[in-house]
């Protein structure tokens, strides 16, 4: 095992349980929950885990290589850190911890517009290797400035978010005061008092803020004003007319995140998009939707030779990565798994979780006789 691997936590479930004990209830439930009745949240993972692989045992030697090339960059494994909003609320300095870990482990880290670290800070930490996910701003000036800042900070890939045209209906967050506008209550403070390490680290690092958005925010916003600011600042519904000028502005690769239909895939290809991430926002937006795995299986058959197809939502482990690659994805992203790691182990959690998933994935490949990640489809039970 690598030095970064903590033997006390040899599974993502171990990390999840530890994180739950260390994070305030409102923060953990924001991370852990889906929308409405959590049907799609659960279906995402269960459908992935219904995929089966067939082993080829009678080989003289198997040399496993996790390295995967994506958009001209070779990463040390076929997975990266998905964008997550409000990471610093869940654990202080979480985006910085994960960006440092991803740089050291040679994996892509995707920064969300609405997380708690700035474009410039993560660009410096990642040495120009991070990706930036853009929540589409309502104002052209804000859009153009965010894109220019990401370009100046060296981000090679711009990710356009398409699956949040409205805020998801999340009962836990409503009960916990994390809807828009947020309404913190005495119950939130009681939860904080029960988590002294989280409280102390938050006190030391300061209240989390939307750091990338600070240049556009009026000073001294209260919670009610914050809700109005977010509503006025973002226009989540993407369309072709909004994407076209971004394609002209951005000189690097562009990825469309949230694709789940042939109609959107056709538009992405026609607009010159370089890749798509099949996603349903981790089951946090549309409970009545299709699982990401089933969307991948249907879309990959038709479009695998036309555009780079990736997937997030529902993956938790190395075997989940293997199943998803075998189903046709060229690359995968995970969010909750890495945040469980940071919530459980703090500054050591990012690297531990990345090493854990690499170890699990390497074992699967060795077991079935798969030497390269691009070979996984050959081992799919159809």
N, C-alpha and C positions, 0 to 999 in steps of 0.2 A: 504494500500500500504506500502511496505517496505521503510525504511528511504532512501535507495539508489535510489529510484524511483523519477524522476523529473516530476512533473505533467504538466509542460509546453510542454513536448515532449512525448505524449502518443502513438506514433506510429513510426515504422521504417521510414516511409515516412517523418515524421516531422524531424527526425534526419538527413536523407539524404539531405533535403532542407537546414538545418542549416549547415551541413558539407560543402555543395557546396558553401555557402557564406563565409566560413572561410578558406578553402583550396585553394591554387593556382590552376588555371585551369588545368595545366599539371598534378598536383598530383591527383586532383579529377577525371580527365578523365582516368588516369591510373587505379584507383580503380574501377570506375563505368563502364568502357567499356568492350566490348567483342572483338572478332576478325571479320575481314571482314565486313559484314553488320549487325552484332549483331543478326542474326536470331536465332542461338542456345541459345544465352544469354536470349532472350525473351521467347523462347519456353520452356526452363527449368522451368521458373516460371509459365507460362500459363498452362503447362501440369500438374504441381502440383496442381494448383488451379481449375482444372477441376475435381479433385477427390472430391467425396461427401461422407459425413458421415450420418448415420441414427441414430437418438436419441432414447433411451429407457427412457421414462419419468416416467412411473408408477412404481417407486421404493420408498420404505419407507425411505431409507437413502443412500447417496453416500459419501464414504470417499475416496477422491482423494489422491493418492500418486505418486509424480513425480519420486521418486527414481528409478534408473535403474542400474542394475549390468552388467558390461562389463569387460571381462578378469579378473574376480576376484575382481574388484574394484567397489564399489557402489558409484555412482554419484548422485547428488541432482536433476538432470533432464536428459532427454535423448538427450542432445545436447552438442556440444563442439565448440571450436574456431578452425576453419580450418586454415591451414598454408597459409600465404600470404607473398610474397616477398616484399622487400623494404618498409616495414611498416613505418619506421621512416621518409621516404620521404613524406608520406601522412600526418602524424602527429608526431612531435618529441616524442620519447620514447614510441611510440604506443605498441611495443611488451611487454615492461615492464609493461605498464598500463594494458594490457589485461591479462598478466600472473598473476599479483597481483589479479585482479578481479576474474579470474578463480579459483585461489587458495581459495579465500574467499568464492566464491559461490559453491565450490566443483564441478567444471566442468573441463574436459580435455582441455588443451591448447596445440596446435600442433605448434612447432617451425619449420619454414622453414630454410633450409640451407642458402638461399639467402635473409634472412631478416636482420634487422639492430641491432640485439642483439646477444650475444654470447651464445653458448651451456651452458657454465658454469654459466653465469649470470642468465639465465632463469631457469636452474636447481636449483640454490639457491633460487630464488624467489618462485618457485613452490614447493620447498621442495621434489623434486624427483617425482612430480606428472605429469609433462609435458610429452608430446610425442615429438619425433624428426623425422622430415621428411627429408629423404636423397635424394638430387639430386645426381645421380650416377656420381662419379668422373671418369675421364679417367685414372688416375693413381691409381694403387693398394695401394700405400703408403698413398695417401690422403684419399682414401676410408677407409682403416683400421684405420687411425688415427682419423677420424671423428667418426667412430663407437666406438672406444675405449673411446674417450672423452665423448660421450653420455652415455656410460655405466658407466664410472667413476662418472658422474654427477647425476646418479640415474634414468635416464629415463627408464620407464618400457616397453615402446612400441616404436618400430622403424617402421616408415612408409616409404615404398619405392615408389617413384614417377615414374609412368609408362607412363603418358599421355603427356609428353613433349619431344618427340624424336626430334622435331625441335622447334624453336621459332615461336610462333603464329604470323600471319600477322595481325597487329593491326594498322589501319590507323591513329587513334588518336595519338598513341604513336610516330609514325613516324613523324607526323606533329609537335608534341610537343618536339621532340628531345630526346625521351626516348627509342628509338630503340638501338640495339647494333651495333657499339659503340654509346653511347649517345652524342648528340651535342646540348648543351645548347645555346640559342640565346638571343638577347636583349629582345625578346618577353617574355621569361621565367622570366627575371628579372623585367619586367614591371608587370607581374602577381604577383610576389612576393611582390612588393611594394604596391600592392592593398590589401594584406593580412598581415597587420602589426603584428597581434598576432602570426601567424605562423612564420613570419620572425624573430621576437624577440625570440621566444622559440627555433627556430632552431639555432639562433646565440648563445644563452645561452648553448645549449646542444651539439653544434658542428655539422658539416656536417655529415649526415648519411653515414655509411659504412657497408660493408658486414663483420660484426664483427667476425662471426665464421670462415671466410675464411682468416682473416688477417695473421695467421701464415704461410700461403702458398703463399702469395702475395708479389712480389718484392716491395720494398719501393719506394714511389714517382711516382706511376703510373699516367699518364695523362689519359684523357677519351678514347682516341684511343687505348692506351695500355690496358685499362681495358677490352675493347671489345675483344681484342686478348687473354687476360688472361682467360676470361670466356669461350671462344671457346675452348681453349686448356685444360682447367681444367675439363670440364664436357662432359660426353658422355651420352646424355639423353635416348638413346634407350636401354631399358632393354631387356634381354632375359634370358632363363633358366640358361645358363652358368654363367651369371653375378650374378644371384640371389643365386645359390647354395652355393658359398663360404660365402655369407653374412648370410645365414641360419646357417652355421656352426659357424661363428664368434659370432653371436648375441644370447645371452642366454635368452633374454626376448621374448615377443610377437612380431611378425612381421605382419604388415598390408600392403597390396598392394593397392595403391591408383591410380585410373584411369581405373579400370576394367569396360568394357562396352560390352563384348562379351562372348559367351559360350567358345570360344577357349581359351581366357585368363583366364576365371574362372577355366576351367579344369586344365590348367597349374599351377595355384595358388594352387589348392588342391593337385596336385601331388607333389608339392615342399614343402608341409608341412606348407604353409602360414596359419596363425591363423585367419585372417579376411581380407575382402576386403572393400574398399570404392568405390562404384559406383560413378563415377565422370567424368566430361568432362572439368575439370579445370575452372569451372565457365563460360563456354561458351567462353573461351579465346583462344582455340586451333583449333577446327574443326567446322566451321560454318555449314557444310553439315552433321554433325553427328546427332545421335538420342538424344533426351532429356534424362536426367538422370532418370526421373520418368518412362519413357517407358522402358528403359533398366532394371531398378529395377523390374518392373512388370513381364517382361519376364524371367529374371534370377532367381528371387526369387522362382518361381514355381518349378524350377528344382533343386536348390542348397541350399534351406533354411536349410535343415537338415545336410548339409555337411560342412558348413563354416559360420562364422559370417559375415553377410552382412549389411553394413552401407551405407550411401549416403550423398553426398554434392552436391553443384551446383544448384542454383535456389531457395533454401529456404531463406525466409526473416523474417518469423514471427512464433509465436506460432501455429496458425492454419496451417501453412505450415509444421511444425514439425508433427502435428497431422495427416495430410493427408499422409505424407511420411511414418510414422510408420504404419498407417492403410494399406498402400500398401505393407508392408512387411519388411521394414528396421528395424533393431534392435537398431540403433542409428543414429544420424544425426550430421552434422557439417555445420556451416555457417561462412563465411568470411566477406562479404561486410557489413552485418548488424552491426557487432561489430565495424568495422572500421568507419561506419557512426556515430556510437555512440561516438567514440573517437574523430573524426573530429569535431563533434558538441559540445561535452561537456568536451573535454580534459580528465584529470585524473579521472573525475567522469563518463565518458562515458561507460566504460566497464561494471561496476556494474549496471548502469542504464539500459543498453540494456539487460543484462542477467535477471534482475528483470522483465523487460517488457515482454520478451519472456516467462519466467516462468508464469507470471500472465495471459498472453493470453492463454497459453497451459492449465493451471489449469482451466480457465473458460470454454474452450472447453470440457474438460473431465467432469466437473461438469454438463455442459449442456446436454451432450449426455448420461451420466450415466456410464462413463468409469472410473473405480477405479484405475487400474494399466496400465502403459504404454504398457505392453506386451499384453493387451486386445484389443488394437486399431483395429487389423484386424477384430474383431467381429462386428465392427460398420461400416465397409466399404460397401458402396452401390455398388453392383457388376452388 
